[in-house]
Amino acid sequence: MLRFALAAATLLTATALPAQDAPKPLLTWPDLVGRTKPAPDATVDYGTDPYQKVDVWVPKGKGPFPTVVMVHGGCWTTSIADRTLMNWIADDLRRDGMAVWNIDYRGVDRPGGGYPGTFADTAAAADALRSSAHTYHLDTRRVVAIGHSAGGHLALWLAARGRIPKSSALYQRHPLKIAHAISLGGLPDLEATAGSPDNGCGVEVVAKLVGAPGVRPDVYADTSVPRLLPIGVPQDLVNGREDKIIPLRMGTDYVAAARAKGDRADLHVVDHTGHVELIAPETPAWAEAKRLIRAALAK
């Protein structure tokens, strides 16, 4: 009875706290996508498919502007999300004087998506930055790649392209050089993702992305970032402690693996943060990501 009374007293005390002292509820997707959506300055085609496009966000002024390559998530599935999910943080960077090259790609549910299409699209979209840099006054001397969720994997993969073996269908002789990569709640280890039913994307999507086992000798050799370590590029991972879509161990395990291979990799865990907060411009999580972007571009 005493234990029950103590528990009841604790509950009453908790409910009596002033509203401002209680943590704010985590953001939901409608909280983000229900807002007025800012628009990019231009859209560039890098192929003929409706999703082979890049939105360009250009600050006011003459430039050249420090440039961020941005990659959206959505479980590598076009029907879940496209590049417009990143519009709010792209606009926030534009307002702060940074240009954004916000890429799209064919997801695993689109004709030509999966392997190698999703990866080839991501690579081609990034490389197209060089041919448009003069038009939009973009500085390509030091490019930062940032991605959210599945896009966090692809942003790190873009930074790792120089490590892809020549025997791979994804090999490119002169890929766009990424100076720094930032993952926001990402899934960098595809093999671990395929073995983790608690991740919000599920496990079946990985086979759609890389191909079923046996299709190639090792379906992860040129697709999963840990297989390409060390990539020789500084990496930052920003994860929400309360993220219910991407387990925190996806970040901690990857950083440990990258450091073990000699890479400079750091994990930044933000309290009272789920998955949506990572790409909402008013949040502490995005403030941390933007701090990391600024620092990387200033080097």
Backbone bond lengths (Angstrom), bond angles and torsions (degrees), N, CA, C in turn:
res aa  C-N    CA-C-N  psi(-1)  N-CA   C-N-CA  omega(-1)  CA-C   N-CA-C  phi
1 M - - - 1.455 - - 1.531 110.79 -
2 L 1.343 116.18 -41.43 1.463 120.46 179.12 1.517 110.62 -60.94
3 R 1.338 116.66 -42.97 1.460 120.06 179.91 1.516 110.20 -63.08
4 F 1.343 117.48 -39.27 1.464 120.51 178.41 1.517 110.34 -64.72
5 A 1.343 116.55 -42.24 1.464 120.24 -179.51 1.517 111.19 -63.27
6 L 1.343 115.94 -41.39 1.461 119.89 178.61 1.525 110.85 -63.84
7 A 1.328 116.19 -41.96 1.459 120.22 178.76 1.516 110.67 -63.09
8 A 1.336 116.60 -42.62 1.463 120.10 179.72 1.518 110.77 -64.10
9 A 1.336 116.73 -40.61 1.465 120.47 178.55 1.517 111.23 -63.48
10 T 1.337 115.96 -40.77 1.454 120.43 177.85 1.514 110.73 -61.54
11 L 1.344 116.29 -42.84 1.458 120.42 -179.80 1.514 110.69 -63.50
12 L 1.340 116.14 -43.55 1.457 119.42 179.43 1.528 111.15 -63.27
13 T 1.326 115.89 -40.20 1.459 119.95 179.09 1.520 110.39 -62.95
14 A 1.336 116.61 -42.25 1.455 120.41 -178.52 1.513 111.29 -64.71
15 T 1.335 117.05 -42.47 1.464 119.69 -176.94 1.517 111.25 -74.31
16 A 1.344 117.23 -17.37 1.459 119.74 -178.87 1.517 112.73 -86.72
17 L 1.351 118.01 -5.24 1.458 119.91 -179.63 1.518 110.72 -63.49
18 P 1.321 118.02 145.94 1.472 120.41 175.06 1.523 110.61 -58.53
19 A 1.323 115.87 146.07 1.477 120.43 -175.51 1.513 111.66 -58.11
20 Q 1.350 117.58 -34.58 1.462 119.58 -175.79 1.525 112.19 -70.48
21 D 1.361 117.39 -17.13 1.448 120.42 179.95 1.525 112.58 -86.02
22 A 1.312 117.40 -15.45 1.464 121.02 -179.81 1.519 109.80 -83.29
23 P 1.340 117.79 142.70 1.468 119.70 177.03 1.521 111.47 -59.25
24 K 1.304 116.38 142.35 1.456 119.87 176.52 1.518 109.81 -67.23
25 P 1.329 118.26 145.09 1.459 119.07 176.95 1.526 110.65 -63.22
26 L 1.319 116.38 149.65 1.458 120.68 179.62 1.524 110.22 -64.91
27 L 1.324 115.33 149.06 1.457 120.75 177.97 1.529 110.55 -68.18
28 T 1.311 115.74 147.19 1.462 122.19 172.60 1.517 108.48 -109.37
29 W 1.333 116.72 165.77 1.463 119.25 178.91 1.526 112.30 -58.47
30 P 1.362 120.19 -42.46 1.476 118.28 176.57 1.521 113.49 -60.23
31 D 1.342 117.87 -29.70 1.465 120.17 176.60 1.524 111.26 -60.43
32 L 1.324 116.75 -33.35 1.470 120.71 -179.05 1.518 111.57 -87.66
33 V 1.328 116.74 -55.49 1.467 119.69 -171.31 1.523 112.82 -76.04
34 G 1.334 116.92 -11.78 1.463 119.11 177.08 1.520 113.51 -80.07
35 R 1.321 117.08 -4.81 1.463 120.45 179.57 1.530 110.72 -80.09
36 T 1.326 115.37 162.33 1.462 119.34 171.47 1.522 108.78 -61.08
37 K 1.318 115.04 130.33 1.459 119.51 -173.42 1.527 110.67 -95.14
38 P 1.337 118.19 120.89 1.469 119.87 176.47 1.522 110.61 -68.36
39 A 1.323 116.12 158.59 1.465 121.27 -175.60 1.525 111.30 -112.74
40 P 1.335 116.97 147.42 1.466 120.58 177.00 1.525 111.23 -74.63
41 D 1.314 116.16 171.65 1.461 121.17 179.32 1.523 112.24 -85.74
42 A 1.306 117.50 -26.80 1.466 120.87 -178.60 1.520 109.05 -161.66
43 T 1.334 115.45 161.01 1.461 122.16 174.59 1.519 108.66 -127.90
44 V 1.322 115.93 132.43 1.463 122.88 -176.94 1.523 108.74 -114.29
45 D 1.330 117.20 133.04 1.469 121.91 174.04 1.520 109.21 -89.27
46 Y 1.328 117.01 135.35 1.461 119.73 171.69 1.528 111.11 -118.28
47 G 1.335 116.16 6.85 1.461 122.94 177.43 1.511 109.06 -167.91
48 T 1.313 116.77 -172.63 1.463 120.83 -175.49 1.523 113.84 -97.16
49 D 1.317 118.15 -15.19 1.459 121.05 179.50 1.524 109.93 -72.13
50 P 1.334 118.26 146.35 1.469 120.43 179.66 1.524 114.23 -57.95
51 Y 1.331 117.05 -21.26 1.457 119.55 179.83 1.526 113.18 -101.40
52 Q 1.310 117.80 5.01 1.465 120.82 175.37 1.526 108.37 -92.23
53 K 1.328 113.59 68.84 1.462 121.25 -175.37 1.522 110.58 -139.22
54 V 1.324 114.52 158.04 1.466 122.54 175.24 1.518 108.14 -130.91
55 D 1.320 116.53 132.28 1.461 121.02 171.50 1.520 109.11 -93.63
56 V 1.323 115.89 134.83 1.461 121.73 -177.69 1.528 108.82 -110.42
57 W 1.315 114.90 128.65 1.467 122.48 179.55 1.522 107.37 -115.85
58 V 1.322 116.74 115.15 1.457 121.52 -171.05 1.530 110.06 -118.96
59 P 1.321 118.46 124.97 1.470 120.82 178.53 1.527 111.28 -67.55
60 K 1.307 115.48 166.45 1.450 120.53 173.56 1.521 109.09 -72.35
61 G 1.316 116.43 148.04 1.453 120.87 179.95 1.511 112.14 118.75
62 K 1.322 116.18 -174.54 1.458 121.60 -174.41 1.537 113.26 -92.57
63 G 1.315 117.56 -24.75 1.459 119.21 -176.01 1.530 111.19 77.81
64 P 1.336 118.70 -169.43 1.462 125.01 1.24 1.526 111.63 -69.37
65 F 1.351 115.44 146.80 1.446 121.64 -173.44 1.530 111.47 -101.51
66 P 1.329 116.53 137.61 1.466 118.56 172.16 1.519 109.04 -57.58
67 T 1.333 116.67 140.63 1.465 120.24 -166.59 1.518 112.57 -124.93
68 V 1.322 113.99 137.19 1.459 123.17 178.39 1.522 108.74 -116.20
69 V 1.324 117.09 125.83 1.467 121.77 170.06 1.524 106.73 -87.63
70 M 1.323 116.05 124.79 1.460 121.52 -173.43 1.530 109.62 -117.08
71 V 1.353 116.12 138.12 1.467 121.12 -176.52 1.525 109.14 -130.59
72 H 1.310 116.18 122.47 1.467 120.32 -179.56 1.524 111.65 -79.59
73 G 1.326 114.94 162.44 1.454 121.48 177.08 1.521 111.56 -102.19
74 G 1.350 114.72 -144.04 1.456 119.68 -176.09 1.513 112.12 107.89
75 C 1.326 116.64 29.84 1.470 121.52 177.18 1.518 112.03 58.97
76 W 1.333 117.47 34.18 1.461 123.25 179.58 1.533 111.85 56.78
77 T 1.342 115.79 26.61 1.458 121.86 -173.01 1.525 109.25 -126.11
78 T 1.324 116.69 116.68 1.464 121.45 -173.08 1.522 112.47 -61.75
79 S 1.326 118.02 -35.19 1.461 120.09 -178.14 1.525 112.59 -68.47
80 I 1.328 117.21 -17.57 1.463 120.75 178.11 1.519 110.81 -86.21
81 A 1.325 117.68 -42.86 1.476 120.19 -178.24 1.513 110.08 -159.51
82 D 1.333 115.08 153.85 1.455 121.60 171.74 1.529 108.62 -131.11
83 R 1.315 116.68 -170.48 1.468 120.39 -172.31 1.520 113.14 -62.39
84 T 1.344 118.21 -23.68 1.464 119.95 -176.22 1.524 112.69 -68.02
85 L 1.335 117.63 -14.74 1.460 120.02 175.89 1.522 111.34 -63.04
86 M 1.326 116.70 -20.27 1.464 121.44 -177.57 1.526 112.91 -96.50
87 N 1.325 117.46 3.46 1.465 120.13 -172.84 1.520 113.64 -58.37
88 W 1.320 117.38 -36.67 1.469 119.21 -175.12 1.519 111.78 -69.09
89 I 1.326 117.52 -42.51 1.470 117.49 178.34 1.522 111.15 -77.47
90 A 1.334 118.01 -28.44 1.466 120.18 174.83 1.526 109.67 -62.82
91 D 1.312 116.71 -43.09 1.463 120.93 177.97 1.518 111.11 -64.53
92 D 1.330 116.61 -37.66 1.458 120.61 179.51 1.530 110.80 -63.39
93 L 1.323 117.04 -41.61 1.466 120.29 176.94 1.528 110.80 -66.61
94 R 1.322 116.86 -41.58 1.471 120.45 178.14 1.522 110.91 -58.45
95 R 1.322 117.22 -41.83 1.460 120.96 179.08 1.527 112.07 -64.21
96 D 1.335 115.68 -25.00 1.465 120.64 -179.73 1.527 112.99 -96.62
97 G 1.333 116.82 14.05 1.455 120.02 172.92 1.510 115.89 89.39
98 M 1.335 117.33 11.39 1.460 120.80 178.75 1.525 110.16 -110.35
99 A 1.323 115.77 136.76 1.453 120.56 176.39 1.524 109.48 -84.24
100 V 1.332 115.67 150.73 1.461 120.85 -179.78 1.524 109.52 -127.97
101 W 1.311 114.77 131.26 1.470 124.06 175.96 1.537 104.80 -109.40
102 N 1.344 115.11 89.64 1.466 121.49 -171.10 1.527 110.02 -93.83
103 I 1.331 116.06 106.64 1.461 120.34 -168.43 1.530 112.37 -93.62
104 D 1.324 114.02 154.85 1.459 121.56 170.33 1.516 108.80 -122.58
105 Y 1.311 115.97 168.44 1.470 121.15 -175.66 1.527 108.12 -160.68
106 R 1.318 116.21 160.24 1.465 120.48 176.38 1.520 109.37 -76.02
107 G 1.332 115.36 122.46 1.445 120.00 177.15 1.514 111.77 -78.01
108 V 1.327 115.72 178.48 1.463 120.31 -176.40 1.523 112.24 -66.41
109 D 1.334 117.38 -15.65 1.465 121.39 179.85 1.519 112.65 -95.02
110 R 1.319 118.36 4.57 1.466 122.31 179.00 1.524 110.03 -105.08
111 P 1.340 117.33 147.91 1.469 118.89 173.35 1.525 110.21 -55.53
112 G 1.317 116.73 128.94 1.457 121.02 -178.32 1.513 114.16 88.47
113 G 1.344 118.43 -5.74 1.451 121.29 178.24 1.511 111.42 -80.60
114 G 1.316 116.94 -178.72 1.459 120.68 -174.95 1.513 110.23 84.65
115 Y 1.324 117.04 -143.96 1.462 120.81 179.08 1.526 109.85 -102.29
116 P 1.321 118.69 129.46 1.471 126.63 1.61 1.520 113.98 -93.53
117 G 1.361 117.94 0.71 1.456 121.30 -167.19 1.509 116.54 -57.64
118 T 1.334 117.88 -47.73 1.467 119.68 -178.75 1.522 110.83 -60.79
119 F 1.318 116.83 -41.85 1.464 121.26 179.21 1.532 110.99 -71.13
120 A 1.315 116.76 -42.72 1.467 120.47 -179.81 1.524 110.82 -63.04
121 D 1.334 116.34 -39.31 1.462 119.96 177.20 1.529 111.03 -63.25
122 T 1.321 116.31 -47.51 1.460 120.49 -179.67 1.523 110.72 -58.18
123 A 1.325 116.00 -43.34 1.464 120.63 179.25 1.522 111.52 -65.97
124 A 1.337 116.94 -46.12 1.466 120.65 -178.60 1.525 111.13 -64.54
125 A 1.325 116.51 -38.16 1.463 120.06 178.72 1.523 110.95 -64.27
126 A 1.316 116.83 -42.14 1.466 120.18 178.11 1.524 110.82 -66.24
127 D 1.322 117.13 -45.80 1.463 120.60 -178.30 1.525 112.30 -63.95
128 A 1.336 117.08 -27.94 1.467 120.83 179.48 1.525 112.29 -64.77
129 L 1.316 116.73 -16.00 1.468 120.54 176.70 1.520 111.31 -56.48
130 R 1.317 117.09 -38.70 1.467 120.16 -175.79 1.525 112.11 -64.05
131 S 1.323 117.39 -39.50 1.467 119.81 -177.38 1.524 112.68 -76.32
132 S 1.331 117.47 -17.77 1.467 120.55 179.63 1.523 113.19 -105.19
133 A 1.321 116.99 -1.92 1.467 120.27 -174.10 1.528 111.93 -59.83
134 H 1.322 117.07 -43.01 1.463 119.84 -178.40 1.524 110.92 -65.30
135 T 1.318 116.81 -42.14 1.463 121.16 -177.77 1.523 111.81 -59.15
136 Y 1.327 116.35 -41.48 1.469 120.73 -174.09 1.531 112.81 -106.95
137 H 1.337 117.25 10.66 1.469 122.26 175.38 1.535 111.28 59.36
138 L 1.317 115.74 48.36 1.455 122.23 -177.84 1.530 109.95 -99.76
139 D 1.310 115.50 134.34 1.460 121.41 178.28 1.525 108.52 -89.06
140 T 1.314 117.12 115.70 1.467 121.01 -177.69 1.529 112.32 -103.37
141 R 1.328 116.95 8.54 1.465 118.81 -177.98 1.528 111.90 -69.70
142 R 1.320 116.82 -28.28 1.469 121.22 178.86 1.528 108.25 -145.74
143 V 1.317 116.34 97.34 1.458 122.27 -175.32 1.527 109.26 -103.42
144 V 1.323 115.49 133.91 1.460 121.91 175.01 1.524 108.34 -104.81
145 A 1.329 117.26 133.25 1.463 122.28 175.56 1.520 108.64 -105.16
146 I 1.330 116.14 133.36 1.460 121.17 178.58 1.517 108.82 -136.40
147 G 1.324 116.59 138.60 1.453 120.41 179.78 1.514 111.42 -144.76
148 H 1.323 115.21 155.74 1.461 121.78 -178.07 1.514 110.03 -113.97
149 S 1.327 116.45 133.25 1.468 122.49 174.85 1.529 110.03 59.87
150 A 1.342 118.63 -120.90 1.469 119.57 175.40 1.520 110.68 -60.02
151 G 1.326 116.79 -30.44 1.461 120.23 175.83 1.515 112.85 -68.45
152 G 1.342 117.56 -23.16 1.457 120.25 173.50 1.517 111.08 -65.06
153 H 1.331 115.66 -40.27 1.469 120.17 173.75 1.525 110.42 -60.66
154 L 1.335 116.99 -46.14 1.463 120.06 -176.24 1.526 111.77 -69.38
155 A 1.332 118.46 -33.35 1.467 120.32 176.89 1.529 110.53 -65.12
156 L 1.326 116.84 -43.81 1.462 120.19 176.48 1.527 110.78 -65.62
157 W 1.332 115.97 -37.85 1.469 120.09 178.54 1.525 111.10 -63.71
158 L 1.332 117.89 -39.06 1.466 120.60 176.17 1.522 110.80 -59.15
159 A 1.325 115.87 -40.57 1.468 119.67 178.73 1.520 112.04 -68.48
160 A 1.330 116.79 -22.95 1.466 121.72 -176.30 1.527 113.39 -95.75
161 R 1.318 119.07 1.83 1.469 120.73 -172.26 1.520 113.72 -60.53
162 G 1.317 117.32 -29.20 1.454 119.63 178.38 1.516 113.65 -64.59
163 R 1.317 117.73 -12.06 1.457 122.84 -179.65 1.537 112.83 -98.59
164 I 1.317 117.16 -2.60 1.463 119.97 -179.60 1.525 109.65 -71.46
165 P 1.316 118.27 130.42 1.473 120.30 -176.97 1.526 112.46 -67.09
166 K 1.313 115.75 152.25 1.464 121.22 -178.50 1.520 112.67 -62.33
167 S 1.305 117.30 -23.16 1.467 121.01 -179.81 1.520 112.99 -74.64
168 S 1.322 117.23 -10.12 1.465 121.40 -176.12 1.520 111.53 -82.57
169 A 1.323 115.93 146.95 1.464 121.81 173.29 1.518 111.66 -65.99
170 L 1.324 117.28 -15.21 1.466 122.08 -178.66 1.520 112.97 -96.88
171 Y 1.301 117.69 0.81 1.461 120.67 -178.23 1.522 110.94 -67.76
172 Q 1.321 116.10 135.50 1.461 123.61 172.65 1.521 107.57 -131.08
173 R 1.304 115.47 137.08 1.463 119.47 -174.91 1.522 112.25 -68.02
174 H 1.337 117.00 -41.03 1.466 120.10 -176.85 1.532 109.69 -131.60
175 P 1.313 117.78 73.61 1.469 119.21 178.38 1.519 111.48 -69.68
176 L 1.327 115.96 155.40 1.458 120.54 175.20 1.527 109.27 -54.84
177 K 1.313 116.18 128.77 1.459 120.00 -179.17 1.522 110.19 -78.13
178 I 1.314 115.75 123.89 1.458 122.61 176.18 1.526 108.09 -101.23
179 A 1.332 116.27 124.54 1.464 120.40 -177.01 1.523 112.55 -84.24
180 H 1.331 116.88 -25.42 1.464 121.13 -175.09 1.524 107.31 -159.56
181 A 1.334 117.15 139.58 1.465 120.94 -179.45 1.525 109.49 -123.39
182 I 1.340 115.39 138.80 1.463 122.03 -179.08 1.525 108.92 -130.01
183 S 1.319 115.23 125.00 1.461 121.95 178.57 1.521 109.37 -108.26
184 L 1.332 116.59 128.51 1.466 122.41 177.36 1.528 108.18 -106.79
185 G 1.311 117.11 102.17 1.457 120.14 -179.67 1.508 112.12 58.60
186 G 1.322 117.58 46.11 1.455 122.01 -172.17 1.516 114.43 -90.28
187 L 1.344 114.17 174.26 1.461 123.96 178.85 1.524 108.82 -124.74
188 P 1.322 117.78 68.09 1.472 119.39 -171.61 1.517 114.66 -67.92
189 D 1.339 117.11 -28.78 1.458 121.07 -176.61 1.520 109.00 -99.70
190 L 1.332 116.99 99.76 1.459 120.70 -176.30 1.519 112.08 -67.05
191 E 1.314 116.80 -35.05 1.459 119.84 179.44 1.528 110.36 -65.34
192 A 1.328 117.07 -42.34 1.459 120.68 176.78 1.523 110.77 -65.84
193 T 1.337 117.05 -37.54 1.457 120.95 178.66 1.529 110.36 -62.52
194 A 1.325 116.39 -42.91 1.462 120.94 179.83 1.524 112.15 -64.37
195 G 1.321 116.99 -22.19 1.454 121.17 179.64 1.514 113.52 -102.32
196 S 1.345 117.19 14.19 1.472 121.11 -175.12 1.531 110.54 -125.28
197 P 1.330 117.95 89.04 1.465 120.17 -179.46 1.524 114.00 -62.30
198 D 1.348 117.28 -16.22 1.460 119.35 -178.95 1.516 113.26 -83.79
199 N 1.336 118.30 -0.36 1.468 117.64 176.27 1.519 109.41 -81.02
200 G 1.325 116.10 147.33 1.452 121.08 -172.15 1.507 115.86 -68.05
201 C 1.323 117.33 -14.51 1.464 120.11 178.48 1.528 112.29 -88.38
202 G 1.320 117.27 -13.06 1.449 120.24 -174.91 1.519 111.09 80.22
203 V 1.325 115.90 178.14 1.459 120.10 -176.78 1.525 112.73 -102.54
204 E 1.327 118.03 -23.59 1.461 120.08 -176.23 1.521 113.12 -67.36
205 V 1.337 116.50 -30.20 1.458 119.92 -175.98 1.527 111.91 -64.61
206 V 1.319 117.82 -27.51 1.459 119.85 -178.18 1.525 110.64 -65.20
207 A 1.326 117.53 -42.15 1.470 120.37 177.45 1.521 111.17 -63.04
208 K 1.330 116.77 -35.35 1.462 119.73 176.64 1.529 110.92 -67.09
209 L 1.325 115.63 -30.99 1.459 120.38 -177.86 1.522 112.28 -78.66
210 V 1.322 117.27 -46.06 1.473 120.86 -172.49 1.526 113.00 -102.44
211 G 1.331 117.66 -13.81 1.457 121.31 -174.08 1.517 110.19 98.78
212 A 1.307 116.39 148.02 1.460 120.61 -179.04 1.526 110.63 -66.49
213 P 1.330 117.63 150.06 1.473 120.24 177.15 1.527 111.18 -54.10
214 G 1.311 115.87 136.63 1.456 120.88 -178.93 1.516 113.71 98.95
215 V 1.339 116.71 -17.05 1.469 119.77 177.83 1.528 109.71 -66.16
216 R 1.338 115.78 -40.36 1.458 122.72 174.34 1.522 106.92 -130.88
217 P 1.315 118.77 161.30 1.471 120.05 -178.89 1.529 113.09 -53.16
218 D 1.350 116.87 -38.51 1.461 121.13 179.09 1.521 107.42 -148.14
219 V 1.324 116.31 103.45 1.468 120.31 -174.71 1.522 112.46 -69.55
220 Y 1.328 118.84 -12.83 1.455 122.16 -179.09 1.529 112.97 -98.81
221 A 1.307 117.59 -7.99 1.470 120.96 -171.33 1.521 112.56 -60.31
222 D 1.328 118.62 -35.42 1.462 121.80 -177.47 1.527 112.84 -118.55
223 T 1.343 117.03 9.38 1.461 120.76 -175.70 1.526 113.84 -120.88
224 S 1.333 117.78 -31.91 1.453 122.32 -176.69 1.525 109.17 -98.97
225 V 1.314 116.52 127.06 1.466 120.60 -170.93 1.526 113.43 -60.55
226 P 1.335 120.69 -39.91 1.470 118.25 179.67 1.526 113.76 -58.14
227 R 1.328 117.72 -27.83 1.459 119.96 178.64 1.526 112.10 -71.69
228 L 1.338 117.10 -15.40 1.463 121.47 -177.81 1.528 112.55 -103.02
229 L 1.309 117.31 -2.59 1.468 121.13 179.53 1.521 110.91 -65.76
230 P 1.356 117.95 148.81 1.464 126.26 -4.18 1.528 110.46 -80.38
231 I 1.337 116.74 143.40 1.463 119.05 -178.32 1.524 112.16 -97.33
232 G 1.338 117.15 -10.78 1.456 120.00 175.62 1.512 114.53 71.28
233 V 1.323 117.01 19.74 1.465 122.75 -179.99 1.531 107.64 -125.71
234 P 1.329 118.77 131.47 1.470 119.86 176.48 1.527 111.11 -59.47
235 Q 1.320 115.09 140.73 1.461 120.77 -176.54 1.520 110.14 -133.68
236 D 1.325 115.37 138.02 1.464 121.75 173.31 1.518 108.52 -125.34
237 L 1.320 115.49 136.06 1.452 121.52 175.76 1.525 108.00 -116.92
238 V 1.337 116.83 126.73 1.459 122.61 177.17 1.527 107.05 -111.88
239 N 1.320 116.32 120.54 1.459 121.05 -177.31 1.524 110.68 -130.61
240 G 1.317 116.10 145.50 1.452 121.57 175.67 1.520 111.04 -86.59
241 R 1.326 115.84 134.46 1.463 118.72 -179.14 1.528 111.39 -65.44
242 E 1.324 117.53 -28.96 1.466 121.07 -178.83 1.527 112.67 -101.77
243 D 1.312 117.50 17.61 1.467 121.35 179.92 1.526 109.52 -65.53
244 K 1.327 117.14 117.20 1.461 121.97 -179.39 1.530 112.00 -93.31
245 I 1.322 117.49 -4.99 1.462 121.21 -178.64 1.528 110.36 -95.87
246 I 1.316 116.17 -44.45 1.464 120.82 -179.50 1.527 109.41 -114.51
247 P 1.329 118.39 110.25 1.472 120.44 179.56 1.534 111.17 -57.83
248 L 1.328 115.92 140.65 1.461 120.93 -176.93 1.524 111.83 -59.70
249 R 1.329 117.83 -30.08 1.468 119.62 -178.85 1.529 112.15 -62.33
250 M 1.347 117.90 -22.32 1.462 119.64 176.55 1.522 110.28 -60.71
251 G 1.336 116.08 -34.67 1.455 120.17 177.40 1.518 112.70 -79.87
252 T 1.331 116.45 -47.15 1.462 119.26 -176.61 1.525 111.40 -64.46
253 D 1.322 117.01 -41.54 1.469 120.06 -178.92 1.523 111.42 -66.80
254 Y 1.329 116.62 -40.06 1.462 118.94 -179.51 1.529 111.22 -66.58
255 V 1.325 116.73 -44.75 1.462 120.06 -179.64 1.529 110.23 -60.92
256 A 1.312 116.77 -40.81 1.469 119.69 178.12 1.527 110.50 -62.05
257 A 1.341 117.00 -41.51 1.463 120.46 179.82 1.525 111.37 -66.81
258 A 1.338 117.24 -41.87 1.461 120.92 -179.85 1.523 111.13 -64.65
259 R 1.323 116.43 -42.85 1.461 119.75 179.04 1.526 111.49 -65.97
260 A 1.321 115.87 -37.30 1.462 119.50 179.43 1.523 111.53 -63.02
261 K 1.328 116.48 -27.03 1.463 121.49 178.51 1.521 112.37 -90.23
262 G 1.333 117.63 -1.18 1.460 120.90 176.55 1.511 115.28 99.05
263 D 1.334 118.85 3.15 1.457 120.92 178.06 1.522 111.33 -80.65
264 R 1.321 116.14 155.42 1.454 121.57 172.79 1.515 107.54 -89.87
265 A 1.325 116.14 107.46 1.461 121.82 -178.32 1.524 108.97 -136.97
266 D 1.334 116.36 136.71 1.458 121.43 -178.27 1.520 110.02 -134.26
267 L 1.312 115.38 142.22 1.462 122.42 177.42 1.520 109.09 -107.49
268 H 1.327 115.98 131.25 1.461 122.69 179.07 1.528 107.36 -119.01
269 V 1.322 116.91 107.89 1.460 121.82 -178.24 1.527 108.76 -97.94
270 V 1.321 115.96 126.15 1.464 121.46 -176.48 1.525 108.62 -108.84
271 D 1.325 116.21 124.64 1.462 120.80 -179.56 1.524 111.70 -71.77
272 H 1.335 115.46 158.80 1.467 122.89 178.11 1.526 110.65 52.94
273 T 1.308 115.42 41.23 1.468 121.46 -174.89 1.519 109.50 -135.54
274 G 1.337 115.11 129.28 1.449 121.17 174.49 1.518 110.86 -102.73
275 H 1.327 116.62 -142.94 1.463 120.97 -176.46 1.521 112.29 -90.03
276 V 1.325 116.89 -35.44 1.471 121.00 -176.22 1.520 111.08 -73.59
277 E 1.330 116.74 -35.84 1.469 120.55 -178.49 1.523 112.29 -57.49
278 L 1.315 117.09 -25.76 1.463 120.83 -177.16 1.527 112.67 -63.98
279 I 1.331 118.04 -23.32 1.468 120.73 179.70 1.528 112.37 -124.62
280 A 1.327 116.21 24.89 1.467 121.03 174.34 1.528 107.80 -105.47
281 P 1.327 119.10 122.28 1.473 120.82 -167.64 1.518 115.90 -65.81
282 E 1.338 118.86 -16.27 1.464 119.89 -176.38 1.523 113.24 -92.30
283 T 1.312 118.93 1.70 1.459 121.53 -170.09 1.527 113.18 -94.52
284 P 1.342 117.01 156.63 1.468 120.11 172.90 1.521 112.87 -59.66
285 A 1.327 117.27 -32.94 1.469 119.89 179.83 1.523 111.08 -63.82
286 W 1.324 117.27 -44.34 1.461 119.52 178.69 1.528 110.62 -70.56
287 A 1.332 117.75 -34.30 1.468 119.92 175.80 1.524 110.22 -59.63
288 E 1.320 117.24 -40.29 1.456 120.71 177.93 1.528 110.72 -66.88
289 A 1.326 116.50 -43.23 1.470 119.62 178.50 1.525 110.67 -61.49
290 K 1.315 116.93 -42.12 1.466 120.53 -179.12 1.531 110.89 -67.60
291 R 1.309 116.83 -35.44 1.461 119.76 175.40 1.522 110.33 -61.09
292 L 1.310 116.41 -42.48 1.460 120.85 179.59 1.529 111.16 -66.78
293 I 1.319 117.61 -38.17 1.464 121.39 177.66 1.528 110.18 -62.53
294 R 1.326 115.79 -49.33 1.470 120.03 -179.32 1.533 110.73 -58.34
295 A 1.327 115.41 -46.05 1.472 119.35 -178.92 1.529 111.32 -62.06
296 A 1.324 116.42 -40.09 1.467 120.25 -179.21 1.522 111.34 -68.35
297 L 1.321 117.51 -38.85 1.461 120.45 -179.36 1.515 112.19 -73.46
298 A 1.323 116.74 -22.80 1.466 120.77 -176.88 1.507 113.51 -82.25
299 K 1.326 118.01 -11.06 1.465 120.81 -175.56 1.519 111.27 -72.18
